Amino acid sequence: MTDSVVVHEVATLLGGLKTLHREPKTALDAHEMILSGLPRTSFLYLTSNFSAIKMDAALETALGMSLRTLQRQKKNLEGTLSREQSGRTWKFAEILAKASAVFGSRHEAERWIEQPAIGLDQRRPIDLLATPAGTELVEDYLTRLEYGVYG
């Protein structure tokens, strides 16, 4: 997937124009949006449309936000996420978009994120998203899967 396609897919997962209020065209546009803070509504759009990802401690760790904070976000739709929350939300949506392309659907991508993966030493991708190093491992593994290199 090209950078512009990835940015478009991530924006769509975050609610597109409806929640973001503008469509990022490039990675630089996305960077600027993250610096300014993504709207809370985009985060809620992403998390309310999960079909297979559980709202549990693993998701909490992956997004860098406690479940209690998630619940508060649902009550207060005004405002923006912090830079860190925005960055982690964007990255999570980016990985979900890439996994959706690799596995053919968002539902299958969500199922994959929740299951132990052979190429990740039987670790669940969602658990690895807790750190930048783990996130890179998940991204690299998705790239290998995309190109048919499983080991």
Backbone torsions as a table, in degrees:
resi	resn	phi	psi	omega
1	MET	NA	137.9	177.8
2	THR	-76.9	163.4	-179.6
3	ASP	-57.6	-42.9	-178.1
4	SER	-67.0	-34.2	177.1
5	VAL	-68.3	-43.2	178.5
6	VAL	-60.6	-47.2	-179.9
7	VAL	-59.6	-43.1	179.4
8	HIS	-63.7	-45.2	-179.2
9	GLU	-63.4	-41.7	179.0
10	VAL	-64.7	-45.2	178.8
11	ALA	-58.8	-39.4	178.3
12	THR	-63.7	-43.9	178.0
13	LEU	-62.1	-27.0	-179.2
14	LEU	-92.7	6.9	175.2
15	GLY	103.8	-2.4	177.1
16	GLY	59.6	-147.8	-177.7
17	LEU	-58.9	-32.8	-178.1
18	LYS	-56.2	-41.4	-177.3
19	THR	-106.5	-35.1	-176.1
20	LEU	-83.0	-20.5	178.6
21	HIS	70.5	-4.7	171.3
22	ARG	-160.5	153.2	-175.9
23	GLU	-99.4	113.7	175.7
24	PRO	-68.5	135.3	-178.8
25	LYS	-101.2	-26.8	-175.5
26	THR	-132.9	169.2	176.0
27	ALA	-62.9	-32.0	177.9
28	LEU	-66.7	-39.7	174.5
29	ASP	-59.9	-43.6	179.3
30	ALA	-61.7	-43.6	178.4
31	HIS	-55.9	-46.9	-179.5
32	GLU	-63.8	-39.6	178.3
33	MET	-64.6	-40.8	179.5
34	ILE	-65.5	-42.6	178.1
35	LEU	-59.7	-38.7	-179.3
36	SER	-77.5	-17.9	-177.4
37	GLY	96.1	121.2	176.7
38	LEU	-68.4	145.8	175.6
39	PRO	-60.7	142.6	177.9
40	ARG	-57.1	-34.1	-178.9
41	THR	-61.7	-30.1	179.1
42	SER	-69.7	-38.7	176.8
43	PHE	-63.9	-44.6	-179.5
44	LEU	-67.1	-35.6	176.6
45	TYR	-61.0	-47.5	179.8
46	LEU	-58.8	-53.0	-173.3
47	THR	-73.3	-26.7	-179.3
48	SER	-79.7	-11.3	-179.5
49	ASN	-103.9	13.9	175.9
50	PHE	-69.4	137.7	176.4
51	SER	-108.4	-24.3	-176.9
52	ALA	-129.8	-12.2	-179.4
53	ILE	-85.7	128.3	-179.4
54	LYS	-82.6	143.3	174.2
55	MET	-82.7	87.1	-176.0
56	ASP	-140.5	-170.4	-176.5
57	ALA	-61.1	-33.4	179.7
58	ALA	-65.2	-42.5	177.1
59	LEU	-66.0	-40.9	177.9
60	GLU	-55.8	-46.7	-179.5
61	THR	-67.8	-42.6	-178.9
62	ALA	-62.7	-38.3	-178.4
63	LEU	-90.6	-9.4	179.6
64	GLY	68.8	32.0	-177.2
65	MET	-144.9	131.8	-179.2
66	SER	-70.0	157.0	177.8
67	LEU	-61.2	-33.2	176.9
68	ARG	-63.9	-42.4	176.9
69	THR	-64.3	-39.7	176.9
70	LEU	-57.8	-43.4	179.9
71	GLN	-65.7	-39.4	177.3
72	ARG	-64.4	-38.4	179.4
73	GLN	-59.2	-37.2	-179.0
74	LYS	-66.4	-28.9	-179.4
75	LYS	-82.5	-29.3	-177.3
76	ASN	-118.9	95.3	-176.0
77	LEU	-82.0	-13.1	-179.6
78	GLU	-75.4	155.7	173.0
79	GLY	88.5	-171.2	-174.7
80	THR	-127.6	163.2	173.5
81	LEU	-77.6	160.1	174.2
82	SER	-66.9	168.0	177.2
83	ARG	-58.2	-44.9	-179.4
84	GLU	-64.5	-46.0	178.5
85	GLN	-61.6	-41.0	178.9
86	SER	-63.3	-45.1	-179.7
87	GLY	-63.2	-42.8	-179.1
88	ARG	-71.1	-36.2	176.5
89	THR	-64.7	-45.6	178.6
90	TRP	-60.6	-46.9	-177.9
91	LYS	-63.3	-41.2	178.2
92	PHE	-60.7	-46.6	179.2
93	ALA	-64.4	-35.1	178.1
94	GLU	-63.9	-44.2	179.0
95	ILE	-67.2	-40.1	177.4
96	LEU	-62.8	-40.2	177.9
97	ALA	-64.1	-44.1	-180.0
98	LYS	-65.9	-43.7	179.0
99	ALA	-64.2	-36.0	177.3
100	SER	-62.9	-39.7	177.6
101	ALA	-67.2	-41.0	-178.4
102	VAL	-69.0	-42.8	-174.1
103	PHE	-96.4	-5.3	173.6
104	GLY	93.3	-12.8	177.2
105	SER	-159.8	158.4	178.0
106	ARG	-66.0	-40.6	-179.3
107	HIS	-60.1	-46.0	178.8
108	GLU	-64.2	-37.1	177.6
109	ALA	-63.0	-43.3	179.2
110	GLU	-64.4	-40.5	177.7
111	ARG	-62.2	-42.3	-180.0
112	TRP	-62.6	-42.2	-178.7
113	ILE	-60.3	-31.3	-176.7
114	GLU	-88.3	-11.4	-173.8
115	GLN	-105.3	147.4	174.0
116	PRO	-58.6	139.8	-178.4
117	ALA	-115.7	131.5	-179.4
118	ILE	-55.4	-46.1	-177.4
119	GLY	-72.4	-4.6	177.0
120	LEU	-115.9	31.5	178.3
121	ASP	56.4	42.2	179.3
122	GLN	62.4	23.1	175.2
123	ARG	-95.5	150.9	177.8
124	ARG	-80.8	133.6	178.7
125	PRO	-54.0	-39.6	-178.2
126	ILE	-59.9	-34.0	179.3
127	ASP	-71.0	-33.3	-179.6
128	LEU	-73.5	-19.0	-178.8
129	LEU	-71.7	1.5	-180.0
130	ALA	-72.2	-21.7	-178.5
131	THR	-131.8	157.5	175.4
132	PRO	-59.2	-39.7	179.4
133	ALA	-64.2	-43.5	178.0
134	GLY	-65.3	-39.7	177.6
135	THR	-61.0	-41.5	177.9
136	GLU	-63.5	-38.8	176.4
137	LEU	-60.1	-43.3	179.9
138	VAL	-65.3	-44.5	179.2
139	GLU	-62.7	-43.9	178.8
140	ASP	-62.7	-41.7	179.9
141	TYR	-64.2	-41.9	177.0
142	LEU	-61.1	-39.3	177.7
143	THR	-63.4	-42.7	177.9
144	ARG	-62.5	-42.1	178.0
145	LEU	-63.3	-40.2	-179.8
146	GLU	-59.4	-36.5	-178.4
147	TYR	-98.1	6.9	175.4
148	GLY	78.9	19.5	177.9
149	VAL	-106.5	105.0	-172.2
150	TYR	-92.0	-24.2	-175.2
151	GLY	-88.4	NA	NA
